[in-house]
């Protein structure tokens, strides 16, 4: 279920959570900054059918924040809750990287045109959607405006459904 320059664009959409934009949820898992902690987290997912679609680590002296995007949000929630790991969740916009010169420039210029601040971004580890497209996960300050701006400029946005395909 992609949104943007694919066929069917321009059609209204809403998520089950009552939002009017496509988003992907990430987990922010808090781990002690110790040897093997990340391995233990990754193993919890390797023993299930949930794939880690993207992962980034923010390290400090005492703890690490692992930003993780799973292929199946509900199952990943169960895995983390069963492991009794402290975590929060946040929304991301996942945008297809355009197949032309300077794709990062075009995405960042599009968001700047909407006066949208990018808090952080990182690539996904797997191809997304039916064609296995390269994509970026982006955390912004205004999701509705960011989604509308990107769609209006012809970018394709992915949803959680696209991650599980």
Chimera marker file (.cmm) of the C-alpha trace (Angstrom):
<marker_set name="trace">
<marker id="1" x="0.000" y="0.000" z="0.000" r="1" g="1" b="0" radius="0.5"/>
<marker id="2" x="2.207" y="2.792" z="-1.276" r="1" g="1" b="0" radius="0.5"/>
<marker id="3" x="1.245" y="6.414" z="-1.680" r="1" g="1" b="0" radius="0.5"/>
<marker id="4" x="2.585" y="8.922" z="-4.167" r="1" g="1" b="0" radius="0.5"/>
<marker id="5" x="3.499" y="8.576" z="-7.812" r="1" g="1" b="0" radius="0.5"/>
<marker id="6" x="2.134" y="5.015" z="-8.131" r="1" g="1" b="0" radius="0.5"/>
<marker id="7" x="-1.236" y="4.356" z="-9.695" r="1" g="1" b="0" radius="0.5"/>
<marker id="8" x="-4.109" y="5.333" z="-7.457" r="1" g="1" b="0" radius="0.5"/>
<marker id="9" x="-2.327" y="8.361" z="-6.049" r="1" g="1" b="0" radius="0.5"/>
<marker id="10" x="-4.514" y="11.226" z="-5.045" r="1" g="1" b="0" radius="0.5"/>
<marker id="11" x="-6.949" y="8.891" z="-3.320" r="1" g="1" b="0" radius="0.5"/>
<marker id="12" x="-7.709" y="9.750" z="0.293" r="1" g="1" b="0" radius="0.5"/>
<marker id="13" x="-6.346" y="7.449" z="2.983" r="1" g="1" b="0" radius="0.5"/>
<marker id="14" x="-6.465" y="6.964" z="6.726" r="1" g="1" b="0" radius="0.5"/>
<marker id="15" x="-4.666" y="4.582" z="9.043" r="1" g="1" b="0" radius="0.5"/>
<marker id="16" x="-6.257" y="2.334" z="11.636" r="1" g="1" b="0" radius="0.5"/>
<marker id="17" x="-4.936" y="4.709" z="14.286" r="1" g="1" b="0" radius="0.5"/>
<marker id="18" x="-7.050" y="7.541" z="12.870" r="1" g="1" b="0" radius="0.5"/>
<marker id="19" x="-4.262" y="9.430" z="11.167" r="1" g="1" b="0" radius="0.5"/>
<marker id="20" x="-4.504" y="10.997" z="7.761" r="1" g="1" b="0" radius="0.5"/>
<marker id="21" x="-0.985" y="10.242" z="6.572" r="1" g="1" b="0" radius="0.5"/>
<marker id="22" x="1.057" y="7.128" z="5.922" r="1" g="1" b="0" radius="0.5"/>
<marker id="23" x="3.518" y="6.440" z="8.700" r="1" g="1" b="0" radius="0.5"/>
<marker id="24" x="5.737" y="3.679" z="9.972" r="1" g="1" b="0" radius="0.5"/>
<marker id="25" x="6.265" y="3.133" z="13.686" r="1" g="1" b="0" radius="0.5"/>
<marker id="26" x="9.709" y="2.606" z="15.132" r="1" g="1" b="0" radius="0.5"/>
<marker id="27" x="10.701" y="1.375" z="18.551" r="1" g="1" b="0" radius="0.5"/>
<marker id="28" x="13.237" y="3.263" z="20.652" r="1" g="1" b="0" radius="0.5"/>
<marker id="29" x="14.702" y="0.546" z="22.856" r="1" g="1" b="0" radius="0.5"/>
<marker id="30" x="16.817" y="1.548" z="25.853" r="1" g="1" b="0" radius="0.5"/>
<marker id="31" x="19.717" y="-0.797" z="26.609" r="1" g="1" b="0" radius="0.5"/>
<marker id="32" x="22.536" y="-0.716" z="29.106" r="1" g="1" b="0" radius="0.5"/>
<marker id="33" x="25.750" y="0.204" z="27.330" r="1" g="1" b="0" radius="0.5"/>
<marker id="34" x="27.457" y="-3.123" z="27.875" r="1" g="1" b="0" radius="0.5"/>
<marker id="35" x="29.104" y="-5.796" z="25.784" r="1" g="1" b="0" radius="0.5"/>
<marker id="36" x="26.577" y="-8.077" z="24.080" r="1" g="1" b="0" radius="0.5"/>
<marker id="37" x="23.429" y="-6.024" z="24.783" r="1" g="1" b="0" radius="0.5"/>
<marker id="38" x="22.714" y="-5.361" z="21.104" r="1" g="1" b="0" radius="0.5"/>
<marker id="39" x="23.305" y="-9.025" z="20.251" r="1" g="1" b="0" radius="0.5"/>
<marker id="40" x="20.742" y="-10.059" z="22.873" r="1" g="1" b="0" radius="0.5"/>
<marker id="41" x="18.181" y="-7.678" z="21.357" r="1" g="1" b="0" radius="0.5"/>
<marker id="42" x="18.789" y="-8.853" z="17.792" r="1" g="1" b="0" radius="0.5"/>
<marker id="43" x="18.547" y="-12.518" z="18.867" r="1" g="1" b="0" radius="0.5"/>
<marker id="44" x="15.074" y="-11.899" z="20.260" r="1" g="1" b="0" radius="0.5"/>
<marker id="45" x="13.907" y="-11.033" z="16.743" r="1" g="1" b="0" radius="0.5"/>
<marker id="46" x="15.950" y="-13.705" z="14.965" r="1" g="1" b="0" radius="0.5"/>
<marker id="47" x="13.998" y="-16.349" z="16.896" r="1" g="1" b="0" radius="0.5"/>
<marker id="48" x="10.713" y="-15.052" z="15.410" r="1" g="1" b="0" radius="0.5"/>
<marker id="49" x="9.324" y="-14.326" z="11.958" r="1" g="1" b="0" radius="0.5"/>
<marker id="50" x="9.757" y="-10.564" z="12.553" r="1" g="1" b="0" radius="0.5"/>
<marker id="51" x="12.509" y="-9.043" z="10.428" r="1" g="1" b="0" radius="0.5"/>
<marker id="52" x="14.493" y="-6.012" z="11.516" r="1" g="1" b="0" radius="0.5"/>
<marker id="53" x="13.906" y="-3.651" z="8.592" r="1" g="1" b="0" radius="0.5"/>
<marker id="54" x="16.130" y="-0.900" z="9.938" r="1" g="1" b="0" radius="0.5"/>
<marker id="55" x="18.272" y="-0.311" z="12.978" r="1" g="1" b="0" radius="0.5"/>
<marker id="56" x="20.401" y="2.528" z="14.243" r="1" g="1" b="0" radius="0.5"/>
<marker id="57" x="22.282" y="2.939" z="17.514" r="1" g="1" b="0" radius="0.5"/>
<marker id="58" x="22.714" y="6.093" z="19.557" r="1" g="1" b="0" radius="0.5"/>
<marker id="59" x="25.331" y="5.443" z="22.183" r="1" g="1" b="0" radius="0.5"/>
<marker id="60" x="26.128" y="7.323" z="25.367" r="1" g="1" b="0" radius="0.5"/>
<marker id="61" x="28.438" y="6.400" z="28.215" r="1" g="1" b="0" radius="0.5"/>
<marker id="62" x="25.687" y="4.774" z="30.297" r="1" g="1" b="0" radius="0.5"/>
<marker id="63" x="23.052" y="3.567" z="27.867" r="1" g="1" b="0" radius="0.5"/>
<marker id="64" x="22.224" y="3.146" z="24.219" r="1" g="1" b="0" radius="0.5"/>
<marker id="65" x="19.046" y="3.936" z="22.347" r="1" g="1" b="0" radius="0.5"/>
<marker id="66" x="18.351" y="1.443" z="19.598" r="1" g="1" b="0" radius="0.5"/>
<marker id="67" x="15.982" y="2.786" z="16.949" r="1" g="1" b="0" radius="0.5"/>
<marker id="68" x="14.419" y="-0.250" z="15.342" r="1" g="1" b="0" radius="0.5"/>
<marker id="69" x="11.857" y="-0.607" z="12.558" r="1" g="1" b="0" radius="0.5"/>
<marker id="70" x="10.304" y="-4.097" z="12.417" r="1" g="1" b="0" radius="0.5"/>
<marker id="71" x="8.515" y="-5.808" z="9.542" r="1" g="1" b="0" radius="0.5"/>
<marker id="72" x="5.524" y="-6.463" z="11.818" r="1" g="1" b="0" radius="0.5"/>
<marker id="73" x="4.824" y="-3.802" z="14.430" r="1" g="1" b="0" radius="0.5"/>
<marker id="74" x="2.345" y="-5.773" z="16.572" r="1" g="1" b="0" radius="0.5"/>
<marker id="75" x="4.539" y="-8.882" z="16.794" r="1" g="1" b="0" radius="0.5"/>
<marker id="76" x="7.619" y="-6.762" z="17.557" r="1" g="1" b="0" radius="0.5"/>
<marker id="77" x="5.676" y="-5.046" z="20.357" r="1" g="1" b="0" radius="0.5"/>
<marker id="78" x="4.957" y="-8.493" z="21.837" r="1" g="1" b="0" radius="0.5"/>
<marker id="79" x="8.640" y="-9.501" z="21.574" r="1" g="1" b="0" radius="0.5"/>
<marker id="80" x="9.853" y="-6.354" z="23.338" r="1" g="1" b="0" radius="0.5"/>
<marker id="81" x="7.149" y="-6.504" z="26.017" r="1" g="1" b="0" radius="0.5"/>
<marker id="82" x="7.866" y="-10.192" z="26.722" r="1" g="1" b="0" radius="0.5"/>
<marker id="83" x="11.583" y="-9.367" z="27.073" r="1" g="1" b="0" radius="0.5"/>
<marker id="84" x="10.654" y="-6.629" z="29.572" r="1" g="1" b="0" radius="0.5"/>
<marker id="85" x="12.837" y="-4.124" z="27.753" r="1" g="1" b="0" radius="0.5"/>
<marker id="86" x="12.109" y="-0.426" z="28.239" r="1" g="1" b="0" radius="0.5"/>
<marker id="87" x="11.015" y="1.174" z="24.981" r="1" g="1" b="0" radius="0.5"/>
<marker id="88" x="9.000" y="3.968" z="23.464" r="1" g="1" b="0" radius="0.5"/>
<marker id="89" x="7.627" y="4.316" z="19.981" r="1" g="1" b="0" radius="0.5"/>
<marker id="90" x="7.563" y="7.081" z="17.419" r="1" g="1" b="0" radius="0.5"/>
<marker id="91" x="6.346" y="7.682" z="13.885" r="1" g="1" b="0" radius="0.5"/>
<marker id="92" x="8.491" y="7.935" z="10.792" r="1" g="1" b="0" radius="0.5"/>
<marker id="93" x="7.880" y="8.805" z="7.193" r="1" g="1" b="0" radius="0.5"/>
<marker id="94" x="9.400" y="6.225" z="4.878" r="1" g="1" b="0" radius="0.5"/>
<marker id="95" x="10.082" y="7.632" z="1.427" r="1" g="1" b="0" radius="0.5"/>
<marker id="96" x="11.296" y="5.849" z="-1.693" r="1" g="1" b="0" radius="0.5"/>
<marker id="97" x="14.719" y="7.078" z="-2.786" r="1" g="1" b="0" radius="0.5"/>
<marker id="98" x="14.200" y="8.434" z="-6.320" r="1" g="1" b="0" radius="0.5"/>
<marker id="99" x="16.044" y="6.758" z="-9.192" r="1" g="1" b="0" radius="0.5"/>
<marker id="100" x="17.879" y="9.835" z="-10.443" r="1" g="1" b="0" radius="0.5"/>
<marker id="101" x="20.973" y="11.879" z="-9.738" r="1" g="1" b="0" radius="0.5"/>
<marker id="102" x="21.072" y="13.542" z="-6.326" r="1" g="1" b="0" radius="0.5"/>
<marker id="103" x="18.137" y="11.740" z="-4.666" r="1" g="1" b="0" radius="0.5"/>
<marker id="104" x="19.027" y="12.972" z="-1.159" r="1" g="1" b="0" radius="0.5"/>
<marker id="105" x="19.160" y="16.529" z="-2.412" r="1" g="1" b="0" radius="0.5"/>
<marker id="106" x="15.686" y="16.226" z="-3.934" r="1" g="1" b="0" radius="0.5"/>
<marker id="107" x="14.179" y="14.791" z="-0.722" r="1" g="1" b="0" radius="0.5"/>
<marker id="108" x="15.770" y="17.377" z="1.555" r="1" g="1" b="0" radius="0.5"/>
<marker id="109" x="14.854" y="20.246" z="-0.806" r="1" g="1" b="0" radius="0.5"/>
<marker id="110" x="11.257" y="19.023" z="-0.898" r="1" g="1" b="0" radius="0.5"/>
<marker id="111" x="11.059" y="19.021" z="2.899" r="1" g="1" b="0" radius="0.5"/>
<marker id="112" x="12.728" y="22.427" z="3.107" r="1" g="1" b="0" radius="0.5"/>
<marker id="113" x="10.116" y="23.817" z="0.713" r="1" g="1" b="0" radius="0.5"/>
<marker id="114" x="7.470" y="22.787" z="3.269" r="1" g="1" b="0" radius="0.5"/>
<marker id="115" x="9.525" y="24.327" z="6.105" r="1" g="1" b="0" radius="0.5"/>
<marker id="116" x="9.845" y="20.894" z="7.717" r="1" g="1" b="0" radius="0.5"/>
<marker id="117" x="12.667" y="20.134" z="10.132" r="1" g="1" b="0" radius="0.5"/>
<marker id="118" x="14.357" y="16.755" z="9.809" r="1" g="1" b="0" radius="0.5"/>
<marker id="119" x="15.263" y="15.416" z="13.254" r="1" g="1" b="0" radius="0.5"/>
<marker id="120" x="17.086" y="12.388" z="11.862" r="1" g="1" b="0" radius="0.5"/>
<marker id="121" x="17.016" y="9.927" z="8.994" r="1" g="1" b="0" radius="0.5"/>
<marker id="122" x="18.498" y="6.558" z="8.160" r="1" g="1" b="0" radius="0.5"/>
<marker id="123" x="18.249" y="3.976" z="5.372" r="1" g="1" b="0" radius="0.5"/>
<marker id="124" x="16.260" y="0.764" z="5.525" r="1" g="1" b="0" radius="0.5"/>
<marker id="125" x="18.225" y="-2.492" z="5.393" r="1" g="1" b="0" radius="0.5"/>
<marker id="126" x="15.857" y="-4.197" z="2.958" r="1" g="1" b="0" radius="0.5"/>
<marker id="127" x="14.049" y="-3.201" z="-0.216" r="1" g="1" b="0" radius="0.5"/>
<marker id="128" x="10.491" y="-2.017" z="0.379" r="1" g="1" b="0" radius="0.5"/>
<marker id="129" x="7.278" y="-2.606" z="-1.518" r="1" g="1" b="0" radius="0.5"/>
<marker id="130" x="6.600" y="-4.929" z="-4.415" r="1" g="1" b="0" radius="0.5"/>
<marker id="131" x="9.682" y="-3.755" z="-6.335" r="1" g="1" b="0" radius="0.5"/>
<marker id="132" x="12.105" y="-3.846" z="-3.387" r="1" g="1" b="0" radius="0.5"/>
<marker id="133" x="12.778" y="-0.118" z="-3.537" r="1" g="1" b="0" radius="0.5"/>
<marker id="134" x="15.515" y="1.650" z="-1.611" r="1" g="1" b="0" radius="0.5"/>
<marker id="135" x="13.994" y="3.859" z="1.075" r="1" g="1" b="0" radius="0.5"/>
<marker id="136" x="14.803" y="6.292" z="3.864" r="1" g="1" b="0" radius="0.5"/>
<marker id="137" x="13.133" y="6.459" z="7.261" r="1" g="1" b="0" radius="0.5"/>
<marker id="138" x="12.753" y="10.093" z="8.283" r="1" g="1" b="0" radius="0.5"/>
<marker id="139" x="11.678" y="11.578" z="11.609" r="1" g="1" b="0" radius="0.5"/>
<marker id="140" x="10.317" y="15.095" z="11.139" r="1" g="1" b="0" radius="0.5"/>
<marker id="141" x="8.680" y="17.771" z="13.250" r="1" g="1" b="0" radius="0.5"/>
<marker id="142" x="5.421" y="17.903" z="11.229" r="1" g="1" b="0" radius="0.5"/>
<marker id="143" x="4.276" y="14.552" z="9.815" r="1" g="1" b="0" radius="0.5"/>
<marker id="144" x="1.108" y="15.732" z="8.091" r="1" g="1" b="0" radius="0.5"/>
<marker id="145" x="2.851" y="18.573" z="6.300" r="1" g="1" b="0" radius="0.5"/>
<marker id="146" x="5.839" y="16.376" z="5.403" r="1" g="1" b="0" radius="0.5"/>
<marker id="147" x="3.659" y="13.641" z="3.908" r="1" g="1" b="0" radius="0.5"/>
<marker id="148" x="1.593" y="16.139" z="1.925" r="1" g="1" b="0" radius="0.5"/>
<marker id="149" x="4.688" y="17.997" z="0.721" r="1" g="1" b="0" radius="0.5"/>
<marker id="150" x="6.461" y="14.838" z="-0.428" r="1" g="1" b="0" radius="0.5"/>
<marker id="151" x="3.361" y="13.438" z="-2.125" r="1" g="1" b="0" radius="0.5"/>
<marker id="152" x="2.608" y="16.734" z="-3.870" r="1" g="1" b="0" radius="0.5"/>
<marker id="153" x="6.146" y="16.691" z="-5.273" r="1" g="1" b="0" radius="0.5"/>
<marker id="154" x="5.759" y="13.146" z="-6.625" r="1" g="1" b="0" radius="0.5"/>
<marker id="155" x="7.582" y="11.114" z="-3.991" r="1" g="1" b="0" radius="0.5"/>
<marker id="156" x="6.352" y="7.650" z="-3.018" r="1" g="1" b="0" radius="0.5"/>
<marker id="157" x="5.666" y="7.046" z="0.677" r="1" g="1" b="0" radius="0.5"/>
<marker id="158" x="5.543" y="3.590" z="2.201" r="1" g="1" b="0" radius="0.5"/>
<marker id="159" x="3.399" y="2.266" z="5.054" r="1" g="1" b="0" radius="0.5"/>
<marker id="160" x="3.842" y="-0.532" z="7.565" r="1" g="1" b="0" radius="0.5"/>
<marker id="161" x="2.023" y="-2.857" z="5.156" r="1" g="1" b="0" radius="0.5"/>
<marker id="162" x="4.790" y="-2.345" z="2.609" r="1" g="1" b="0" radius="0.5"/>
<marker id="163" x="7.389" y="-3.472" z="5.165" r="1" g="1" b="0" radius="0.5"/>
<marker id="164" x="5.746" y="-6.846" z="5.678" r="1" g="1" b="0" radius="0.5"/>
<marker id="165" x="5.467" y="-7.671" z="1.957" r="1" g="1" b="0" radius="0.5"/>
<link id1="1" id2="2" r="1" g="1" b="0" radius="0.2"/>
<link id1="2" id2="3" r="1" g="1" b="0" radius="0.2"/>
<link id1="3" id2="4" r="1" g="1" b="0" radius="0.2"/>
<link id1="4" id2="5" r="1" g="1" b="0" radius="0.2"/>
<link id1="5" id2="6" r="1" g="1" b="0" radius="0.2"/>
<link id1="6" id2="7" r="1" g="1" b="0" radius="0.2"/>
<link id1="7" id2="8" r="1" g="1" b="0" radius="0.2"/>
<link id1="8" id2="9" r="1" g="1" b="0" radius="0.2"/>
<link id1="9" id2="10" r="1" g="1" b="0" radius="0.2"/>
<link id1="10" id2="11" r="1" g="1" b="0" radius="0.2"/>
<link id1="11" id2="12" r="1" g="1" b="0" radius="0.2"/>
<link id1="12" id2="13" r="1" g="1" b="0" radius="0.2"/>
<link id1="13" id2="14" r="1" g="1" b="0" radius="0.2"/>
<link id1="14" id2="15" r="1" g="1" b="0" radius="0.2"/>
<link id1="15" id2="16" r="1" g="1" b="0" radius="0.2"/>
<link id1="16" id2="17" r="1" g="1" b="0" radius="0.2"/>
<link id1="17" id2="18" r="1" g="1" b="0" radius="0.2"/>
<link id1="18" id2="19" r="1" g="1" b="0" radius="0.2"/>
<link id1="19" id2="20" r="1" g="1" b="0" radius="0.2"/>
<link id1="20" id2="21" r="1" g="1" b="0" radius="0.2"/>
<link id1="21" id2="22" r="1" g="1" b="0" radius="0.2"/>
<link id1="22" id2="23" r="1" g="1" b="0" radius="0.2"/>
<link id1="23" id2="24" r="1" g="1" b="0" radius="0.2"/>
<link id1="24" id2="25" r="1" g="1" b="0" radius="0.2"/>
<link id1="25" id2="26" r="1" g="1" b="0" radius="0.2"/>
<link id1="26" id2="27" r="1" g="1" b="0" radius="0.2"/>
<link id1="27" id2="28" r="1" g="1" b="0" radius="0.2"/>
<link id1="28" id2="29" r="1" g="1" b="0" radius="0.2"/>
<link id1="29" id2="30" r="1" g="1" b="0" radius="0.2"/>
<link id1="30" id2="31" r="1" g="1" b="0" radius="0.2"/>
<link id1="31" id2="32" r="1" g="1" b="0" radius="0.2"/>
<link id1="32" id2="33" r="1" g="1" b="0" radius="0.2"/>
<link id1="33" id2="34" r="1" g="1" b="0" radius="0.2"/>
<link id1="34" id2="35" r="1" g="1" b="0" radius="0.2"/>
<link id1="35" id2="36" r="1" g="1" b="0" radius="0.2"/>
<link id1="36" id2="37" r="1" g="1" b="0" radius="0.2"/>
<link id1="37" id2="38" r="1" g="1" b="0" radius="0.2"/>
<link id1="38" id2="39" r="1" g="1" b="0" radius="0.2"/>
<link id1="39" id2="40" r="1" g="1" b="0" radius="0.2"/>
<link id1="40" id2="41" r="1" g="1" b="0" radius="0.2"/>
<link id1="41" id2="42" r="1" g="1" b="0" radius="0.2"/>
<link id1="42" id2="43" r="1" g="1" b="0" radius="0.2"/>
<link id1="43" id2="44" r="1" g="1" b="0" radius="0.2"/>
<link id1="44" id2="45" r="1" g="1" b="0" radius="0.2"/>
<link id1="45" id2="46" r="1" g="1" b="0" radius="0.2"/>
<link id1="46" id2="47" r="1" g="1" b="0" radius="0.2"/>
<link id1="47" id2="48" r="1" g="1" b="0" radius="0.2"/>
<link id1="48" id2="49" r="1" g="1" b="0" radius="0.2"/>
<link id1="49" id2="50" r="1" g="1" b="0" radius="0.2"/>
<link id1="50" id2="51" r="1" g="1" b="0" radius="0.2"/>
<link id1="51" id2="52" r="1" g="1" b="0" radius="0.2"/>
<link id1="52" id2="53" r="1" g="1" b="0" radius="0.2"/>
<link id1="53" id2="54" r="1" g="1" b="0" radius="0.2"/>
<link id1="54" id2="55" r="1" g="1" b="0" radius="0.2"/>
<link id1="55" id2="56" r="1" g="1" b="0" radius="0.2"/>
<link id1="56" id2="57" r="1" g="1" b="0" radius="0.2"/>
<link id1="57" id2="58" r="1" g="1" b="0" radius="0.2"/>
<link id1="58" id2="59" r="1" g="1" b="0" radius="0.2"/>
<link id1="59" id2="60" r="1" g="1" b="0" radius="0.2"/>
<link id1="60" id2="61" r="1" g="1" b="0" radius="0.2"/>
<link id1="61" id2="62" r="1" g="1" b="0" radius="0.2"/>
<link id1="62" id2="63" r="1" g="1" b="0" radius="0.2"/>
<link id1="63" id2="64" r="1" g="1" b="0" radius="0.2"/>
<link id1="64" id2="65" r="1" g="1" b="0" radius="0.2"/>
<link id1="65" id2="66" r="1" g="1" b="0" radius="0.2"/>
<link id1="66" id2="67" r="1" g="1" b="0" radius="0.2"/>
<link id1="67" id2="68" r="1" g="1" b="0" radius="0.2"/>
<link id1="68" id2="69" r="1" g="1" b="0" radius="0.2"/>
<link id1="69" id2="70" r="1" g="1" b="0" radius="0.2"/>
<link id1="70" id2="71" r="1" g="1" b="0" radius="0.2"/>
<link id1="71" id2="72" r="1" g="1" b="0" radius="0.2"/>
<link id1="72" id2="73" r="1" g="1" b="0" radius="0.2"/>
<link id1="73" id2="74" r="1" g="1" b="0" radius="0.2"/>
<link id1="74" id2="75" r="1" g="1" b="0" radius="0.2"/>
<link id1="75" id2="76" r="1" g="1" b="0" radius="0.2"/>
<link id1="76" id2="77" r="1" g="1" b="0" radius="0.2"/>
<link id1="77" id2="78" r="1" g="1" b="0" radius="0.2"/>
<link id1="78" id2="79" r="1" g="1" b="0" radius="0.2"/>
<link id1="79" id2="80" r="1" g="1" b="0" radius="0.2"/>
<link id1="80" id2="81" r="1" g="1" b="0" radius="0.2"/>
<link id1="81" id2="82" r="1" g="1" b="0" radius="0.2"/>
<link id1="82" id2="83" r="1" g="1" b="0" radius="0.2"/>
<link id1="83" id2="84" r="1" g="1" b="0" radius="0.2"/>
<link id1="84" id2="85" r="1" g="1" b="0" radius="0.2"/>
<link id1="85" id2="86" r="1" g="1" b="0" radius="0.2"/>
<link id1="86" id2="87" r="1" g="1" b="0" radius="0.2"/>
<link id1="87" id2="88" r="1" g="1" b="0" radius="0.2"/>
<link id1="88" id2="89" r="1" g="1" b="0" radius="0.2"/>
<link id1="89" id2="90" r="1" g="1" b="0" radius="0.2"/>
<link id1="90" id2="91" r="1" g="1" b="0" radius="0.2"/>
<link id1="91" id2="92" r="1" g="1" b="0" radius="0.2"/>
<link id1="92" id2="93" r="1" g="1" b="0" radius="0.2"/>
<link id1="93" id2="94" r="1" g="1" b="0" radius="0.2"/>
<link id1="94" id2="95" r="1" g="1" b="0" radius="0.2"/>
<link id1="95" id2="96" r="1" g="1" b="0" radius="0.2"/>
<link id1="96" id2="97" r="1" g="1" b="0" radius="0.2"/>
<link id1="97" id2="98" r="1" g="1" b="0" radius="0.2"/>
<link id1="98" id2="99" r="1" g="1" b="0" radius="0.2"/>
<link id1="99" id2="100" r="1" g="1" b="0" radius="0.2"/>
<link id1="100" id2="101" r="1" g="1" b="0" radius="0.2"/>
<link id1="101" id2="102" r="1" g="1" b="0" radius="0.2"/>
<link id1="102" id2="103" r="1" g="1" b="0" radius="0.2"/>
<link id1="103" id2="104" r="1" g="1" b="0" radius="0.2"/>
<link id1="104" id2="105" r="1" g="1" b="0" radius="0.2"/>
<link id1="105" id2="106" r="1" g="1" b="0" radius="0.2"/>
<link id1="106" id2="107" r="1" g="1" b="0" radius="0.2"/>
<link id1="107" id2="108" r="1" g="1" b="0" radius="0.2"/>
<link id1="108" id2="109" r="1" g="1" b="0" radius="0.2"/>
<link id1="109" id2="110" r="1" g="1" b="0" radius="0.2"/>
<link id1="110" id2="111" r="1" g="1" b="0" radius="0.2"/>
<link id1="111" id2="112" r="1" g="1" b="0" radius="0.2"/>
<link id1="112" id2="113" r="1" g="1" b="0" radius="0.2"/>
<link id1="113" id2="114" r="1" g="1" b="0" radius="0.2"/>
<link id1="114" id2="115" r="1" g="1" b="0" radius="0.2"/>
<link id1="115" id2="116" r="1" g="1" b="0" radius="0.2"/>
<link id1="116" id2="117" r="1" g="1" b="0" radius="0.2"/>
<link id1="117" id2="118" r="1" g="1" b="0" radius="0.2"/>
<link id1="118" id2="119" r="1" g="1" b="0" radius="0.2"/>
<link id1="119" id2="120" r="1" g="1" b="0" radius="0.2"/>
<link id1="120" id2="121" r="1" g="1" b="0" radius="0.2"/>
<link id1="121" id2="122" r="1" g="1" b="0" radius="0.2"/>
<link id1="122" id2="123" r="1" g="1" b="0" radius="0.2"/>
<link id1="123" id2="124" r="1" g="1" b="0" radius="0.2"/>
<link id1="124" id2="125" r="1" g="1" b="0" radius="0.2"/>
<link id1="125" id2="126" r="1" g="1" b="0" radius="0.2"/>
<link id1="126" id2="127" r="1" g="1" b="0" radius="0.2"/>
<link id1="127" id2="128" r="1" g="1" b="0" radius="0.2"/>
<link id1="128" id2="129" r="1" g="1" b="0" radius="0.2"/>
<link id1="129" id2="130" r="1" g="1" b="0" radius="0.2"/>
<link id1="130" id2="131" r="1" g="1" b="0" radius="0.2"/>
<link id1="131" id2="132" r="1" g="1" b="0" radius="0.2"/>
<link id1="132" id2="133" r="1" g="1" b="0" radius="0.2"/>
<link id1="133" id2="134" r="1" g="1" b="0" radius="0.2"/>
<link id1="134" id2="135" r="1" g="1" b="0" radius="0.2"/>
<link id1="135" id2="136" r="1" g="1" b="0" radius="0.2"/>
<link id1="136" id2="137" r="1" g="1" b="0" radius="0.2"/>
<link id1="137" id2="138" r="1" g="1" b="0" radius="0.2"/>
<link id1="138" id2="139" r="1" g="1" b="0" radius="0.2"/>
<link id1="139" id2="140" r="1" g="1" b="0" radius="0.2"/>
<link id1="140" id2="141" r="1" g="1" b="0" radius="0.2"/>
<link id1="141" id2="142" r="1" g="1" b="0" radius="0.2"/>
<link id1="142" id2="143" r="1" g="1" b="0" radius="0.2"/>
<link id1="143" id2="144" r="1" g="1" b="0" radius="0.2"/>
<link id1="144" id2="145" r="1" g="1" b="0" radius="0.2"/>
<link id1="145" id2="146" r="1" g="1" b="0" radius="0.2"/>
<link id1="146" id2="147" r="1" g="1" b="0" radius="0.2"/>
<link id1="147" id2="148" r="1" g="1" b="0" radius="0.2"/>
<link id1="148" id2="149" r="1" g="1" b="0" radius="0.2"/>
<link id1="149" id2="150" r="1" g="1" b="0" radius="0.2"/>
<link id1="150" id2="151" r="1" g="1" b="0" radius="0.2"/>
<link id1="151" id2="152" r="1" g="1" b="0" radius="0.2"/>
<link id1="152" id2="153" r="1" g="1" b="0" radius="0.2"/>
<link id1="153" id2="154" r="1" g="1" b="0" radius="0.2"/>
<link id1="154" id2="155" r="1" g="1" b="0" radius="0.2"/>
<link id1="155" id2="156" r="1" g="1" b="0" radius="0.2"/>
<link id1="156" id2="157" r="1" g="1" b="0" radius="0.2"/>
<link id1="157" id2="158" r="1" g="1" b="0" radius="0.2"/>
<link id1="158" id2="159" r="1" g="1" b="0" radius="0.2"/>
<link id1="159" id2="160" r="1" g="1" b="0" radius="0.2"/>
<link id1="160" id2="161" r="1" g="1" b="0" radius="0.2"/>
<link id1="161" id2="162" r="1" g="1" b="0" radius="0.2"/>
<link id1="162" id2="163" r="1" g="1" b="0" radius="0.2"/>
<link id1="163" id2="164" r="1" g="1" b="0" radius="0.2"/>
<link id1="164" id2="165" r="1" g="1" b="0" radius="0.2"/>
</marker_set>
